[in-house]
Amino acid sequence: MDLKHYQEKHKPNSRAEEILRYIGPGLLITVGFIDPGNWASNLAAGADYGYLLLWMVTLSTIMLIVLQHNAAHLGIASGLCLSEAATKYLPKWASVPILLSAVMASIATSLAEILGGAIALKLLFGIPLWLGSILMAALCSWLLRSNSYSKLEKIIIGFVSIIGLSFLAEIIMVPLDWGAAAKGWVTPSIPHGSLLVIMSVLGAVVMPHNLFLHSEVIQSRHWNLEDEAIIKKQLNYEFLDTLLSMSIGWAINSAMILVAAAVFFANKVKVDDLAQAVDLLKPLLGNSAAVLFAVALLFAGISSTATAGMAGASVYAGIFGEGYDVKDPHSWHGVLLTYWLAVLIILFIDDPFNGLIYSQMALSVQLPWTIGLLIYLTSSKKVMGKFANSTRLKIVLGVIGVIVIVLNIMLLLEAFGIMSF
């Protein structure tokens, strides 16, 4: 067989190659919901309630797939990110407060991610939390300032791979009750006193800043927005990217709860500190498990801090009617604002673990505003043209919005002592 005939016979599948070209934006989003704040929420869920709260990871991920695809839909069809579209199509009195609350959500996210990375640096190298937080913010500021989207995607895909392999190794090491896990994934349950943890899991998976980020980063592909056929094609490929990426996130978040349930809940050990979790893993699973945990936490902190900075910058730049461009002053100021206000808050936090939990809860409280904004914009023919949401999709998005609002109302009623769940 000559070389030409061999190459013709074994040439790469063009469809597979085309699909792979569109994998990337979704993984940037995935990193955002396997951040250290998720680790704290998931460890609390598994350590305190065993397998009972796995259903919230499933429900949150289903909602996330719909919402993230809708946010990317906005970016592809309109050529605008969520923040830009809000500034362009909403009156200033409505857009500015919503976008400022989204900036605050990005800061809350960065707080959790920087703090988680700092905890990992302390575990691995003995670096104090305050110094580790400054190092994390400085490193990620440099990462954003010096790298393009394509470079960042490759770096973050590598980080996600390390995190996923670390937790796969952890799962192999622990004795799991797969029957209880299977039931937990599909059976809604709200044990007494669990609402704060449930809301922190929701806020840790369906994150406001990720909806802004996805609508922004999807545009890095520079698609032709004039050709309807091309737009439809990109929407299809984007959905595959989102589905694959969010499924990976579901698996990693589930693995965190599984490990916590098998190691801590089964042994009746209460976890209220990520560092404590690592120390407790050593006698139960050996030094290798503890080191894997700390390494995965560090990479999760770095990668998710980078995406939070991009999101905060995108929202901030959008207030001025601009897209994300880290070389532009508004975007760069957004990065600095997102990171260094988070570091400032960290310096005054007495209980890092509770700081992580409450930061995730804060995201769930802001979430209804971002979801409402997204539904309004993507349902508008003025914004989306013929790609506006169908009636069926509006209903699905509306149901998701109602679920989030109801859970928030339940949380507030419990917080003020009006009702107990």
N, C-alpha and C positions, 0 to 999 in steps of 0.2 A: 504493500500500500504506500503510495507516495505521500509526501508531506502535505501537499495541497488538499488531497482527498481526505487525509486524516483530520486536518484542521476544519474542513467543511463538516465532517461527520461529528466532530466533538466540539463544535463551537458553542459558546455559552448560550443558555436560554435567554433570548432577548427580553421576554416578559419578566423573568426573575430578576434580570439586571435592572430593569426599569423600576420594579417594586423596591429593590434595595436602594435605589437613588433617593427615594422619598422617606426612608427610615432615618430618623434623627430628631426632628422637632418633638415628637411624642416622648422620646427618651429624656429630653431636657425637662419635660413636665414631670415624668416619672420620678426623677431625682428629687423634685420639690415635695413629693409626698412619701418619700422614704428618708426624710430628714431626721435629725436628732429629736425634734419635737414629737415625731411619730414614735420614735423609740421609747420615749418616756410614756406616751399615751398607751402604746401597745404593751409595754412591760407592766404598767399599772393594770390594764385590762386582764392580762393573763395571770399575773401574780395574785390579784384580788378576786377574780371571778372565773378562773380556769378557762374553759372553752366556751363559756356562755355568750361572750360578746363578739365572737367571730362573725356573727351575722351582720354586725355593723360595718365590718370591713367589706363584706360582700355588697351590702346595700350602697355604701358610700362609693364603691368602685363602679357599680352600675350607673349611679347618678353622675359620677365623674366622667365616664365615657360619653354620655349624652351631652353633658355641659361642655366638655373640652372640644368635642367635635363641633358643637354649635359655635364656640368661640373661634375655632380655626375656620369654620364656614364663613364667619364674618370677615376674617382677614383675607381669605381667598376671593370672596365675591365682591367685596367693597374696596379692597386695597388699603384699608385702614385698620389699625389696631383698635381694641375696645376703648382705650383712653382717648385716642384721636377722634373716634366716631362720637363719643359722648360730648366732647368739646364742640364738634361741628354741628351736631343735630339736636342738642339739648340747650335750653336757656342756661345762662351762666349761673343763675341762682340755684339750679338743680345739679348741673354737672360738677361744679367746683367742690361742694361738700361731699358728694359721692366719691370723687377722685381723691380728695384729701383723706377720706376714711380708708381708701384703698392703699394710699401711701403708708398710712399708719399700720394697716394690715401687713404690708411688706416689711415694715420695721419690726413688727411683732414676730414675723416669720424669721427674719434675719437674727433676731435675738435668740430664738431657739437654736438656729443652725450654728451661729457663731459660738454660743455657749456649749453646744454639744461637741463641736470640734475642740474647744478649749478643754473640756472634760477629758476627751481622748488624749490630748497632748499631756495633760497632767498624769493620766494613767500610764502612758507609755514612757514619758521622759521626766516626769516630776515637775513640769512647768506650772507655776501658779495660774489660777483661773484668769486673773485680771490680765496677766501678760499673754496667756494663750489666746484670750479674746482679741487683744490688739494684734497679735501675729496673724490670727485667722482673717481679720478684717483687712489687714495690709496685704496679705497674700492674695486674697480674692479681688481686692481692688486692682492689683497688678495683673491678675489673670484676665479680668475684663478689659482693662486698658490696653493690653498687648495682643489679644487674640480675636480673630474673626469668628463668626458664627460656626463656620465649618470646622475650624480648629477646636473650638469649645465642644462641639458635638462629639468629636472623636475622643477628647479627654474625658468627657462625661460618660460616654458609652463604656470606656475603660473602667471608670469608677463604679458604675452600676454593675458591671460584670464582677468586680472584686467583692462588692457588697453581697450580691446574689450568691456567689460561690461560698462566701464566709458563712452565710446563714444555712446554705445547703449542708455544709460541713457540720454546723451546730445541730441541725435536725437529725443527722445520721448518728450523732453522739447521744441523743436523749431518747428515753423510752416514751413514746407517744401513744395516747389512746385515740386511734384513728376513728373509731366509732363515735366517740363523744365529739371529736372535731368535726366530722361530717354533719352531725346533728346541729352543732353550734353554728356552722356556716349558713344554714338555711332556716333556722328556727329563731324568730325574734324573741328576745327576752330582756326585760329591764329589772334586774335584781335591785332590791332596796339599796338606796344610796349610790347607785351606779351612774346616775344621769350625768354628773360632771365628767366622768371618764368616757361615757358614750359620746358626749358633745365634743370632748377633746379628740376622740378618734375621728368623728365627722370632720372637725375643723382641720385635722391633720391630713385627711385624705382629699376632701373637696376644699381646696384652698383658693381664696379670692385672687391672690397674686398670680396663680397659675393660669386663671382664665384670661387675665390681661396679657400674660407672657405668651400664651399659645397663639393668640390673635396677632401678636407682634412677630414672633419668631417664624411663623409659617410663611411670612412674606420674604424671608431671606432667600427663598427659592427663585424669586424674581420671575413669577409666572406671567404669561400673557393674559391680561384681564379683559381683552377685547374679544377673544374667541370663546363663545359659549361652550363648544365641545371640549376645549382644553380645560375650562373651569370645572366642568362636570367630571372630567377625568381626574383632575387634581383632588376634587372632593372625595372621590372613591378611594384613591390611593391614601389620602390623608386619613380616612376612616380606618383603613387597615393598619396604618402606623399607630393611630390612637388606640385601637383595640389591642394590638400586640403590646404596646408600651404599658398601658394601664393594667393589662393582665399580669405582666411582670411585676408591677408595683403591688398588685393584689397578692401575688404569691409571696413576695418578700415581707409585706406587712403581716400576712397570715403567719408566716414563719416566726416572726417576732413573738406573736401571741402564743403560738404553739410551744416555743422554747420556754417562755415565761410560765405557761401553765404546767408543763411537764417538770420543770426544775423547781420553781418557787411555790406555785399553788399546791402541787402534789406533796411538797415537804412542809407546807404551812409556814413558809417564810415570807414575811412582808417586805416589799421593796419600795423604798422611798428616795432612792438616790442611784443614778446610773453607775457611779463609782462603786457603790455597795453591790450592785448587781454583778459587776465583774469580779469583785472579791468573793462573792458567794458562789460564783461559777467554778472557781478554782478547786475547792474541795469536792464539789459535786461532779465536775466533768474533767478536771485536770487543768494544768496551765495552758495547754494549747487552746482550749475553748475560750479562756479569758483573754488571751492575746488576740485571737480571731475577732472576738467581740470588740475590743478596743481599736483594732486596725480598721474594721468595717465602720465603726463609729466615726473615726477620723476622716475616712474617704467620703462618708455620707455628709459630714459637716462641710468639707471643702466644696464638694460638688453642689450641694443644695444652697450653700451660701452664695456661690457664683450665680445660680439661677435666680435667687431672691434679689440680688443686686440688679440683674437685668430687668426683672419685673418692676422693681421700684423705680428704676430709671425710665422704663417705658411709660409707667403711669404718670410720673412727674413731667416728662417731656410732652406727653399728650395734653396736659393742662395748657401748654403753650401751642397746641396744634401741631406738634412735631412727632415724628416717629423716633424709634430708638437708634441713636448713633453715638457711641461712647466718646467719639472725638468732639461731639457738639457739647457746648457748655451746659445746656439744660439736662441732657442725659447724664453727663459726668457728675453734675451737682446732685442729680437724683441718686446715683450710686453712693456718693459720699454721705448724703443725708440718710439713706437707708442703713448703711453700715455703722456710721459713727454715732448716730443717735441710739442704735441698738447697743453698741459698746458702752455708751454712757449709762444706759439703764442697767446693764449687767453689773456695773461697778457698785450699784446700790442694792443688788439682790442678795438676800440672806440665805434663801433656800433655793439652790439651782434647780432641783427636781420639780418643785412646785412652780417655779418660774417657767419651766418647759411646759407643764400641764396647762397652766393658765394662759400662756401665750397661744396655745392651740385652741382653747376655749374662746379666746378673743376673736380668732379667725372665724369661728362658726357664728359669732354674733354679727360680724360684718357681712357674712356671706349672703344673707337675703338681699342686701342692697346691690351687690354685684350681680347676683342672679337676675334680679328684677331689671337692672340696666341691660344685661345681655338679652333677655327675652324681648324687651321693648325694641331694641335696635335690630335684632335679627328677624323680628316679625314685621318690621316696617318696609314697605315696598319702596319708599323714598330712599332708604339706605341700601337695601339689598336687591331692588328690582325684582326680576322673576325668580330670584333665589331666596326670597323671603320665606320664613317658616310656613310649612303647611299647617292646616288646622289640627291634624293629628299630633304633629310635633309640638305645637303650642300647648296642647292638652298635657302631653308628657312633661314638658318643661314646667308647666303650671303645677302639676302634681309634685314634682321635685321641689319647687319653691315652697309649696304648702307644707311638705314634710319638714323642711328646714325651719320654717317659721314656727310650726307647732313645737318642734323640739326646743327651739330658742325660748318660746313662751314658757314651756315646762321648766326649763333651766332657771329662768328669772323668777318664776313662782316659788321654786324650791330655794333659790338664793335668798329671797326676802322672807322666807318662812311662812308663806301663804299656804303652800301645799307641799306634801312630801311624796316622792315617787320611789 
